[in-house]
Amino acid sequence: MSPDASMIQTTHGTVNPITAEIIRYGLLSIPNQIDVNITRTAYSPLVYEYKDYAVGIVDPEGRLISQSQGGIPLFVANALGTAVLDGIHVHGPDGIVEGDVLISNHAGTLGQHLNNVVMYTPVFECGECVAFMCVLVHWIDVGGMVVGSIAPVGATEIYQEGIQYRSVKLWSSGESMKDVYRIIENNTRFPRQLLGDIESQLAGCLMGRDLIAAQVRKYGIETVRGAIELMWQRSEAAARAAIQKIPDGVYRAGSFLDNDGADLETKMPIEVEVSVEGDEMTVDFSGVAEQVNGPINSGREGGAVTAARIAFKYIAAPDEPTNDGSFRPLHVVIPDGKFLSASHDAPMGLYSAPLPTVIDTVVKALVDAAPEHVAAAHHGNFCIHTLTGYDPRTGERFHNLSAADGGWGASYGHDGPAHYKTMAHGDTLAIPVEVQEVLFPLRIERWQVRQDSAGAGEWRGGTGLDKVVTPLVPCHVHVFNERTGCPPWGILGGHDGAAPRIAIERPGQAPEEARKANVPVGPGDRVHVLTSGGGGYGDPLMRDTDRVATDVRLGYISREAAWRDYGVALDPDGSVLDRETKTERARRTT
């Protein structure tokens, strides 16, 4: 065997496989290091607790190299590379130089709401740009009609939702652009918090830039590029192998959204077609609703492409690190003018709210084709409820944004997980009760399992939450609740999860149902949030009776539900009554 027999040939020359693995893990670790530092240094709890951000590395062609493990899928699926490519388009191939730091939240480019701001900086070595370090952070407020900038009631175009920064240089050749900082400071309601978050975001970009440059200096440009090529090839091969296990065919599924947030009486159809041919997949969104007047639109890159990529990654090698190679077997079809491919000036304040349902629907299309590899529907609802007002303790404005957790769908051999946010969120966390009560003038009276919310099945869905928030000062609550008419569906005989519900409860009055509303509340009022459970998988009468009894004991389901949904009879101490149960189950199956 020759000394070079173990070397791997790439378009950038030969690479030692051991060296390639070292480089791979080095590039995977950099975004994770930045992720930790942002959590430690950010000012806004939406960033340091909720983790509404993502970190990644892209190459000069906008192709994703690596991402932080905790990054929000909505962001790393597409936004980082899209922002970089637009910056190159705006400034020209030689217009971004060493020491530049750019920001972009341009709706016509990213197709997301304006709070999502990508910051990126080039990595130069030997006078050549080898990569871009990117950090996307949800800025707490970018102006517009409402506090927090998202979900402005009555907005009909993006310009009412805040200020746009299209590939603007925050730093130029290593010098900060004080005029740009001043524009940012005077176009937000929370300058202290936002500028603190920006410094954390900037530090992450600069630290990541230096760590990437150190890798390149150590191993050489061509060796690093060869290792990246192998990373992409490995992820692509894993995705193609997963698709090949799905029978060729055209698969369809449908669902719907309650409304667009403006016209509350009109449902919005989501019809998808998934085609599998060999080791490639096409997701066709031609059947989804047209662009709407409400704020749930998204552009093609932030809507259709992002949703398809998240669903695809769920199905195709989800354990393989995500990068550009992961999505090479995927093709996305959507005409212009759909609510997932809206025009650049469409309102997008709540662009992300429909995407979990879109993702669920793509997965649903493949239930019959790959029943052991997909799950029933998850709660798929951001269930946004924000409290906004002035804190008498500080005299400052406050804004407490919450997106509720819920149950995920059951899958073959597994009950659905709980309680988590949506597939679009990834690993974003709930802000702890103690932190919310310290930072904001509110009290969280209840945060517990919502009994009987999980869809019944041989494997049941995850449970929803029962949460009650009481404001301690006069303020406004903004609510955006979805999937009340299209609860999380069960599959292969499994039952649906319970529909979500939000109600405003005022002393001496009947509860006021709130689906999409912005209303005043005060001390003594309660915001009651009930989130969905996930859909069930398989016939509930096939569920192990001891597991039903355990669910009753833990409070996940009631004794009544054990009998109604599972045909399981229990004695007063919670033990299964075997004879009665067998008789009842036999009766129901004849």
Phi, psi and omega per residue, in radians:
M1 nan 2.261 3.136
S2 -1.266 2.746 -3.114
P3 -1.060 -0.421 -3.079
D4 -1.699 0.152 -3.042
A5 -1.116 -0.487 -3.095
S6 -1.497 -0.141 -3.123
M7 -1.226 2.574 -3.137
I8 -1.886 2.282 -3.135
Q9 -1.445 2.288 3.026
T10 -2.252 3.051 3.100
T11 -1.205 -0.183 3.120
H12 -1.872 0.315 -3.124
G13 1.835 -2.990 -3.128
T14 -1.517 2.559 -3.131
V15 -2.301 2.321 3.027
N16 -1.212 2.233 -3.063
P17 -1.082 -0.563 3.119
I18 -1.204 -0.765 3.074
T19 -1.054 -0.718 3.135
A20 -1.055 -0.695 3.122
E21 -1.171 -0.668 3.116
I22 -1.110 -0.767 3.112
I23 -1.125 -0.739 -3.137
R24 -0.990 -0.878 -3.123
Y25 -1.199 -0.536 3.058
G26 -1.115 -0.758 3.134
L27 -1.235 -0.538 3.069
L28 -1.226 -0.556 -3.057
S29 -1.351 -0.477 -3.047
I30 -1.068 -0.904 3.107
P31 -1.041 -0.584 3.131
N32 -1.180 -0.638 3.075
Q33 -1.112 -0.748 3.137
I34 -1.147 -0.694 3.110
D35 -0.939 -0.841 -3.127
V36 -1.093 -0.743 -3.106
N37 -1.162 -0.628 3.103
I38 -1.138 -0.723 3.089
T39 -1.021 -0.621 -3.090
R40 -1.390 -0.423 -2.945
T41 -2.028 -0.217 -3.097
A42 -1.201 2.758 -3.099
Y43 -1.674 -0.569 -3.021
S44 -1.599 2.327 3.099
P45 -1.087 -0.397 3.062
L46 -1.094 -0.450 3.129
V47 -1.684 -0.967 -2.990
Y48 -1.376 -0.336 3.070
E49 -1.840 -0.942 -3.084
Y50 -1.246 -0.473 3.131
K51 1.137 0.840 -3.137
D52 -1.487 1.198 -3.139
Y53 -2.824 3.024 3.079
A54 -2.690 2.657 -3.090
V55 -2.241 2.391 3.118
G56 -2.784 2.918 3.088
I57 -2.076 2.297 3.049
V58 -2.188 2.776 3.114
D59 -1.543 3.062 -3.090
P60 -1.107 -0.164 3.052
E61 -1.771 0.219 3.081
G62 1.372 0.237 -3.105
R63 -1.545 2.270 -3.071
L64 -1.186 2.220 3.100
I65 -1.683 -0.884 3.118
S66 -2.739 2.857 -3.094
Q67 -2.513 2.815 3.055
S68 -1.266 2.533 -3.097
Q69 -1.141 -0.496 -3.123
G70 -1.621 0.132 -3.068
G71 -1.184 2.495 3.116
I72 -1.151 2.190 -3.125
P73 -0.956 -0.626 3.109
L74 -0.964 -0.554 -3.048
F75 -1.532 -0.899 -3.028
V76 -1.362 -0.262 3.121
A77 -1.100 -0.515 -3.021
N78 -2.792 -0.480 -2.892
A79 -1.178 -0.639 -3.011
L80 -1.134 -0.919 3.139
G81 -1.149 -0.611 3.116
T82 -1.087 -0.730 3.119
A83 -1.122 -0.773 -3.126
V84 -1.091 -0.788 3.139
L85 -1.074 -0.652 3.112
D86 -1.184 -0.660 3.098
G87 -1.072 -0.723 3.100
I88 -1.148 -0.660 3.103
H89 -1.131 -0.752 -3.086
V90 -1.233 -0.778 -3.011
H91 -1.703 -0.179 -3.106
G92 1.547 2.771 -3.072
P93 -1.073 -0.419 3.130
D94 -1.923 0.159 -3.049
G95 -1.537 -0.169 3.069
I96 -1.881 2.036 -2.999
V97 -2.074 3.016 -3.133
E98 -1.028 2.323 -3.123
G99 1.632 -0.129 3.074
D100 -1.340 2.532 2.966
V101 -2.340 2.179 -3.066
L102 -2.022 2.708 3.039
I103 -2.236 2.597 3.088
S104 -2.655 2.321 2.955
N105 -2.346 0.377 -3.006
H106 -1.081 2.073 -3.063
A107 -1.120 -0.612 3.134
G108 -1.187 -0.301 3.094
T109 -1.715 -1.016 -3.026
L110 -1.406 -0.517 -3.133
G111 1.212 0.522 -3.132
Q112 -2.224 3.105 3.086
H113 -1.287 2.813 -2.938
L114 -1.272 -0.234 3.093
N115 -1.174 -0.462 -3.093
N116 -1.427 1.854 -3.050
V117 -2.011 2.077 3.071
V118 -1.519 2.216 2.988
M119 -1.954 2.344 -3.096
Y120 -2.585 2.680 -3.134
T121 -2.468 2.500 -3.129
P122 -1.337 2.660 3.045
V123 -1.935 1.939 -3.138
F124 -1.826 2.458 3.032
E125 -2.589 2.286 -3.088
C126 0.983 0.639 3.094
G127 1.296 0.192 -3.078
E128 -2.183 2.402 3.080
C129 -1.334 2.108 -3.085
V130 -1.901 -0.298 -3.115
A131 -3.005 3.045 3.001
F132 -2.242 2.340 3.026
M133 -1.636 2.209 -3.010
C134 -2.199 2.416 3.021
V135 -2.349 2.102 3.066
L136 -1.824 2.207 3.139
V137 -2.229 2.417 2.987
H138 -1.297 1.879 3.089
W139 -1.272 2.337 -2.959
I140 -1.064 -0.507 -3.139
D141 -2.868 2.304 3.109
V142 -2.200 0.557 3.118
G143 1.501 -2.696 -3.119
G144 1.572 -2.942 -2.945
M145 -1.357 -0.438 -3.038
V146 -2.258 2.725 3.079
V147 -1.094 2.287 -3.110
G148 1.585 -0.274 3.004
S149 1.318 -0.362 -3.125
I150 -1.567 2.650 3.046
A151 1.002 0.856 3.092
P152 -1.206 2.122 3.123
V153 -1.174 2.199 3.096
G154 1.559 -0.081 3.104
A155 -1.170 2.387 -3.132
T156 -2.076 -0.078 3.111
E157 -2.672 2.789 -3.018
I158 -1.094 -0.483 -3.063
Y159 -1.177 -0.314 3.096
Q160 -1.488 -0.084 -3.032
E161 -1.762 -0.070 3.099
G162 2.512 -3.018 -3.103
I163 -1.604 2.550 3.119
Q164 -1.929 2.392 3.053
Y165 -2.063 1.830 -3.118
R166 -1.722 1.812 3.068
S167 0.866 0.896 -3.124
V168 -1.599 2.406 3.107
K169 -1.423 1.988 3.050
L170 -1.394 -0.610 3.014
W171 -2.231 2.473 3.111
S172 -2.233 2.059 3.140
S173 0.910 0.683 3.073
G174 1.524 0.021 3.134
E175 -1.961 2.314 -3.141
S176 -1.252 2.474 3.124
M177 -1.598 1.638 -3.033
K178 -1.101 -0.543 3.109
D179 -1.123 -0.690 3.137
V180 -1.180 -0.739 3.092
Y181 -1.040 -0.678 -3.118
R182 -1.190 -0.655 3.073
I183 -1.093 -0.768 3.125
I184 -1.065 -0.835 -3.077
E185 -1.049 -0.600 -3.068
N186 -1.683 0.197 3.068
N187 -2.214 0.565 3.043
T188 -2.512 2.606 3.109
R189 -1.455 -0.182 -3.075
F190 -2.269 1.148 -3.039
P191 -1.076 -0.668 -3.093
R192 -1.135 -0.834 -3.129
Q193 -1.180 -0.762 -3.082
L194 -1.133 -0.791 -3.136
L195 -1.131 -0.561 3.044
G196 -1.156 -0.744 3.086
D197 -1.098 -0.662 3.141
I198 -1.130 -0.682 3.100
E199 -1.114 -0.666 3.076
S200 -1.131 -0.757 3.112
Q201 -1.090 -0.761 3.139
L202 -1.128 -0.782 3.125
A203 -1.039 -0.664 3.101
G204 -1.108 -0.743 3.111
C205 -1.075 -0.812 -3.064
L206 -1.218 -0.710 3.110
M207 -1.128 -0.776 3.121
G208 -1.089 -0.711 3.091
R209 -0.978 -0.809 -3.099
D210 -1.191 -0.621 3.126
L211 -1.202 -0.673 3.092
I212 -1.143 -0.785 3.138
A213 -1.039 -0.645 3.118
A214 -1.123 -0.674 3.087
Q215 -1.081 -0.761 -3.107
V216 -1.163 -0.722 3.117
R217 -1.109 -0.641 -3.072
K218 -1.244 -0.720 -2.997
Y219 -1.907 -0.270 -3.114
G220 1.665 2.558 -3.047
I221 -1.044 -0.851 -3.041
E222 -1.188 -0.614 3.111
T223 -1.157 -0.746 3.114
V224 -1.125 -0.747 3.117
R225 -1.110 -0.678 3.085
G226 -1.111 -0.696 3.122
A227 -1.148 -0.673 3.103
I228 -1.135 -0.716 3.095
E229 -1.029 -0.730 3.109
L230 -1.155 -0.623 3.071
M231 -1.037 -0.829 -3.136
W232 -1.102 -0.738 -3.132
Q233 -1.093 -0.714 -3.129
R234 -1.117 -0.798 -3.133
S235 -1.179 -0.671 3.105
E236 -1.103 -0.769 -3.133
A237 -1.097 -0.705 3.128
A238 -1.126 -0.722 3.123
A239 -1.146 -0.755 -3.137
R240 -1.137 -0.676 3.114
A241 -1.090 -0.661 3.129
A242 -1.186 -0.709 -3.129
I243 -1.156 -0.636 -3.111
Q244 -1.080 -0.361 3.115
K245 -1.363 -0.214 3.121
I246 -1.613 2.245 3.140
P247 -1.026 2.447 3.063
D248 -1.006 2.526 3.109
G249 2.792 3.088 3.083
V250 -1.996 2.149 -3.028
Y251 -2.132 2.449 -3.063
R252 -2.260 2.669 3.049
A253 -2.725 2.764 3.135
G254 -2.448 2.721 3.018
S255 -2.717 -2.911 3.094
F256 -2.776 2.787 3.014
L257 -1.757 2.663 -3.133
D258 -1.002 -0.802 -3.096
N259 -3.054 -3.079 -3.081
D260 -1.712 0.078 -3.112
G261 1.559 -0.178 3.075
A262 -2.020 -0.968 3.033
D263 -1.629 1.712 -2.989
L264 -1.375 -0.053 -3.077
E265 -1.845 -0.032 -3.054
T266 -2.004 2.091 3.096
K267 -1.259 2.725 3.141
M268 -2.051 2.007 -3.108
P269 -1.285 2.527 3.010
I270 -2.215 1.713 3.119
E271 -1.937 2.169 -3.105
V272 -2.174 2.663 3.079
E273 -2.255 2.197 -3.135
V274 -2.014 2.126 3.136
S275 -1.930 2.297 3.097
V276 -2.048 2.198 3.098
E277 -2.442 1.875 -3.104
G278 1.134 -2.075 -3.130
D279 -1.907 0.451 3.105
E280 -2.251 2.654 -3.114
M281 -2.305 2.453 3.064
T282 -2.137 2.257 3.060
V283 -1.893 2.096 -3.073
D284 -1.930 2.044 -3.124
F285 -1.794 0.387 -3.094
S286 -1.064 -0.407 -3.076
G287 -1.598 0.125 3.132
V288 -1.445 2.925 -3.078
A289 -1.110 2.751 3.102
E290 -1.262 2.921 3.021
Q291 -0.921 2.492 -3.008
V292 -2.140 2.989 3.123
N293 -1.421 -0.405 3.141
G294 -1.332 3.033 -2.986
P295 -1.518 0.386 -3.079
I296 -1.753 0.211 3.064
N297 -1.234 2.803 2.980
S298 -2.582 2.737 3.050
G299 -1.352 2.967 -3.074
R300 -0.984 -0.827 -3.076
E301 -1.218 -0.698 -3.124
G302 -1.446 -0.275 -3.106
G303 -1.903 -1.427 -3.025
A304 -1.060 -0.867 -3.080
V305 -1.158 -0.772 -3.134
T306 -1.083 -0.840 -3.129
A307 -1.079 -0.762 -3.139
A308 -1.104 -0.703 -3.124
R309 -1.162 -0.713 3.136
I310 -1.134 -0.793 3.108
A311 -1.085 -0.741 -3.138
F312 -1.085 -0.761 -3.120
K313 -1.160 -0.579 3.075
Y314 -1.075 -0.652 -3.068
I315 -1.519 -0.670 -2.967
A316 -1.881 1.762 3.059
A317 0.937 1.040 -3.102
P318 -1.129 -0.384 -3.115
D319 -1.453 -0.216 3.115
E320 -1.377 2.351 3.118
P321 -0.926 2.465 -3.064
T322 -1.444 2.293 3.035
N323 -2.757 -3.018 -3.075
D324 -1.021 -0.639 -3.129
G325 -1.108 -0.471 -3.106
S326 -1.037 -0.522 -2.979
F327 -1.893 0.089 -3.111
R328 -1.120 -0.530 3.106
P329 -1.424 0.030 -3.048
L330 -1.799 2.403 3.054
H331 -2.208 2.443 -3.090
V332 -2.108 2.263 3.127
V333 -2.072 2.219 3.018
I334 -2.795 2.297 3.049
P335 -1.238 2.753 3.018
D336 -1.152 2.683 3.023
G337 1.554 0.097 3.010
K338 -1.513 2.900 -3.113
F339 -1.223 -0.231 3.031
L340 -1.722 0.064 3.101
S341 -2.549 0.846 -2.993
A342 -1.295 2.876 3.123
S343 -1.223 2.867 -3.019
H344 -1.128 -0.371 -3.073
D345 -1.800 0.119 3.140
A346 -1.233 2.599 3.069
P347 -1.173 2.333 -3.058
M348 -2.345 0.331 -3.050
G349 -0.948 -0.598 3.111
L350 -2.082 0.759 -3.102
Y351 -0.982 -0.589 -3.010
S352 -1.410 -0.324 -3.042
A353 -1.033 -0.694 -3.138
P354 -1.382 -0.305 -2.932
L355 -1.121 -0.633 3.074
P356 -1.055 -0.617 3.101
T357 -1.209 -0.676 3.073
V358 -1.071 -0.799 3.121
I359 -1.060 -0.811 3.095
D360 -0.958 -0.712 -3.063
T361 -1.217 -0.657 3.061
V362 -1.077 -0.764 3.108
V363 -1.113 -0.719 -3.136
K364 -1.018 -0.610 -3.119
A365 -1.060 -0.434 -3.044
L366 -1.782 0.212 -3.104
V367 -1.037 -0.871 -3.100
D368 -1.252 -0.517 -3.113
A369 -1.345 -0.593 -3.084
A370 -2.464 1.102 -3.007
P371 -1.075 -0.458 -3.111
E372 -1.554 0.009 -3.072
H373 -2.121 0.046 3.116
V374 -2.196 2.908 -3.099
A375 -2.089 2.846 2.965
A376 -1.135 3.008 -3.086
A377 -1.177 2.537 3.021
H378 -1.686 3.086 -3.030
H379 -1.034 -0.537 2.942
G380 0.948 0.536 -3.006
N381 -2.392 2.120 3.091
F382 -1.118 -0.512 3.091
C383 0.856 0.871 -3.034
I384 -1.188 2.327 3.007
H385 -2.519 2.018 -3.093
T386 -2.039 2.518 3.032
L387 -2.010 2.227 -3.058
T388 -2.380 2.346 3.117
G389 -3.141 -2.669 3.118
Y390 -2.049 2.352 -3.129
D391 -1.571 2.016 -3.106
P392 -1.142 -0.337 3.136
R393 -1.232 -0.521 -3.080
T394 -2.081 -0.336 -3.039
G395 1.339 0.074 -3.101
E396 -1.752 2.746 3.047
R397 -1.216 2.538 3.053
F398 -2.224 2.749 -3.122
H399 -2.590 1.869 -3.134
N400 -1.868 1.830 -3.126
L401 -1.724 2.186 3.100
S402 -2.213 2.422 2.960
A403 -2.135 2.119 -2.916
A404 -1.346 2.689 3.027
D405 -1.513 2.817 3.104
G406 -2.758 -2.910 -3.099
G407 -1.626 2.567 3.058
W408 -1.776 2.859 -3.064
G409 -1.305 2.632 3.070
A410 -1.302 2.735 3.092
S411 -2.364 3.052 -3.083
Y412 -1.021 2.030 3.099
G413 1.488 0.005 -3.035
H414 -2.472 2.325 2.938
D415 -1.193 2.701 3.138
G416 -1.197 2.492 3.095
P417 -1.233 2.778 3.033
A418 -2.814 2.689 -0.170
H419 -1.844 2.241 -3.093
Y420 -2.348 2.893 3.024
K421 -1.382 -2.792 -2.973
T422 -1.583 3.014 3.068
M423 -1.046 -0.487 3.135
A424 -1.300 -0.395 -3.111
H425 -1.453 -0.631 -3.014
G426 1.253 -2.200 -3.008
D427 -1.699 0.392 3.056
T428 -1.100 2.554 -2.996
L429 -1.916 2.790 2.977
A430 -1.354 2.389 3.061
I431 -1.217 2.178 -3.076
P432 -0.953 2.566 3.139
V433 -0.948 -0.794 -3.076
E434 -1.075 -0.683 3.140
V435 -1.159 -0.767 -3.138
Q436 -1.088 -0.745 -3.088
E437 -1.243 -0.475 3.074
V438 -1.329 -0.731 -3.033
L439 -1.423 -0.492 -2.993
F440 -2.229 2.641 3.132
P441 -1.412 1.280 3.130
L442 -2.611 2.879 3.073
R443 -2.305 2.315 3.081
I444 -1.718 1.875 -3.019
E445 -1.442 -0.491 -3.054
R446 -2.566 2.444 3.066
W447 -2.708 1.585 -2.982
Q448 -2.560 3.002 3.095
V449 -1.107 2.397 3.025
R450 -1.548 1.829 -3.073
Q451 -1.090 2.508 3.096
D452 1.085 0.470 3.112
S453 -1.644 -0.370 -3.071
A454 -1.365 2.393 3.067
G455 -1.140 2.275 -3.125
A456 -1.259 2.645 3.108
G457 3.131 3.009 2.996
E458 -0.958 -0.630 2.904
W459 -2.136 2.084 -3.025
R460 -1.432 2.801 3.058
G461 -1.280 2.934 3.038
G462 -1.270 2.725 -3.085
T463 -1.472 2.688 3.027
G464 -1.501 -3.084 -3.124
L465 -1.987 2.671 3.024
D466 -2.114 1.933 -3.008
K467 -2.264 2.405 3.095
V468 -2.252 2.200 3.121
V469 -2.073 2.319 3.105
T470 -2.066 2.119 3.066
P471 -1.270 2.564 3.122
L472 -1.782 -0.105 3.118
V473 -2.427 2.794 3.039
P474 -1.085 2.324 -3.125
C475 -2.809 -3.022 3.080
H476 -2.030 2.482 3.010
V477 -1.959 2.264 3.063
H478 -1.910 2.281 -3.056
V479 -2.186 2.365 2.985
F480 -2.396 1.743 -3.054
N481 -1.975 2.360 -3.045
E482 -2.277 2.907 3.101
R483 1.204 0.428 3.075
T484 -1.251 -0.505 3.124
G485 -1.724 -0.224 -3.124
C486 -2.267 1.246 -3.075
P487 -1.150 2.904 -3.102
P488 -1.027 2.073 -3.035
W489 -1.408 2.535 2.968
G490 -1.485 2.881 3.136
I491 -2.316 2.676 3.061
L492 0.937 0.743 3.118
G493 1.704 -0.161 3.101
G494 -1.271 2.711 -3.116
H495 -1.564 2.795 3.073
D496 -1.242 2.673 2.959
G497 -1.339 2.863 3.131
A498 -1.172 2.540 3.107
A499 -1.247 2.652 3.117
P500 -1.356 2.834 3.126
R501 -2.713 2.404 2.994
I502 -2.232 2.288 3.141
A503 -2.310 2.499 2.999
I504 -1.687 2.097 -3.095
E505 -1.922 2.036 -3.132
R506 -1.968 2.503 -3.104
P507 -0.960 2.258 3.085
G508 1.328 0.122 -3.139
Q509 -2.183 2.751 3.060
A510 -1.211 2.549 3.111
P511 -0.955 2.429 -3.099
E512 -1.813 1.881 -3.127
E513 -1.085 2.331 -3.118
A514 -2.273 1.903 3.062
R515 -1.678 -0.941 3.087
K516 -2.464 1.839 -2.988
A517 -2.696 2.799 3.024
N518 -2.405 1.776 -2.973
V519 -2.304 2.679 3.079
P520 -1.334 2.505 3.049
V521 -2.408 2.890 -3.139
G522 -2.698 -3.065 3.131
P523 -0.942 2.349 -3.103
G524 1.691 -0.440 3.067
D525 -1.380 2.744 -3.135
R526 -2.321 2.380 3.007
V527 -1.763 1.932 -3.020
H528 -1.820 2.004 -3.060
V529 -1.958 2.134 3.056
L530 -2.076 1.999 -3.100
T531 -1.670 2.839 -3.097
S532 -1.321 2.677 2.867
G533 -1.620 2.880 3.130
G534 -1.377 2.830 3.101
G535 -1.258 2.697 3.126
G536 -1.556 2.846 -3.126
Y537 -2.168 2.099 3.063
G538 1.470 2.945 -3.075
D539 -1.129 2.146 3.130
P540 -1.045 -0.476 -3.135
L541 -1.227 -0.169 3.095
M542 -1.631 -0.054 -3.107
R543 -1.231 2.448 3.106
D544 -1.023 2.258 -3.036
T545 -1.128 -0.598 3.120
D546 -1.151 -0.567 3.105
R547 -1.228 -0.609 3.049
V548 -1.097 -0.787 3.136
A549 -1.084 -0.680 3.103
T550 -1.120 -0.714 3.115
D551 -1.076 -0.656 3.093
V552 -1.160 -0.793 -3.122
R553 -1.067 -0.639 -3.124
L554 -1.445 -0.117 3.117
G555 1.501 0.153 3.124
Y556 -1.247 -0.669 3.072
I557 -2.298 2.761 3.123
S558 -1.539 2.907 3.070
R559 -1.084 -0.631 3.136
E560 -1.115 -0.711 3.131
A561 -1.207 -0.588 3.102
A562 -1.034 -0.699 3.123
W563 -1.360 -0.809 -3.060
R564 -1.146 -0.796 -3.008
D565 -1.652 -0.524 -3.021
Y566 -2.009 -0.162 -3.093
G567 1.138 0.556 -3.105
V568 -1.895 2.141 3.089
A569 -1.687 2.415 -3.112
L570 -2.167 2.519 3.049
D571 -1.456 3.048 -3.041
P572 -0.999 -0.486 -3.136
D573 -1.551 0.063 3.074
G574 1.640 0.026 3.119
S575 -1.378 2.638 -3.125
V576 -1.278 2.309 3.009
L577 -1.568 1.701 -2.953
D578 -1.063 -0.814 -3.046
R579 -1.142 -0.814 -3.139
E580 -1.100 -0.670 -3.137
T581 -1.156 -0.796 3.140
K582 -1.096 -0.704 -3.141
T583 -1.125 -0.794 -3.115
E584 -1.153 -0.756 -3.140
R585 -1.142 -0.662 3.098
A586 -1.135 -0.682 3.131
R587 -1.094 -0.716 -3.087
R588 -1.270 -0.404 -3.089
T589 -1.645 -0.061 3.125
T590 -1.650 nan nan
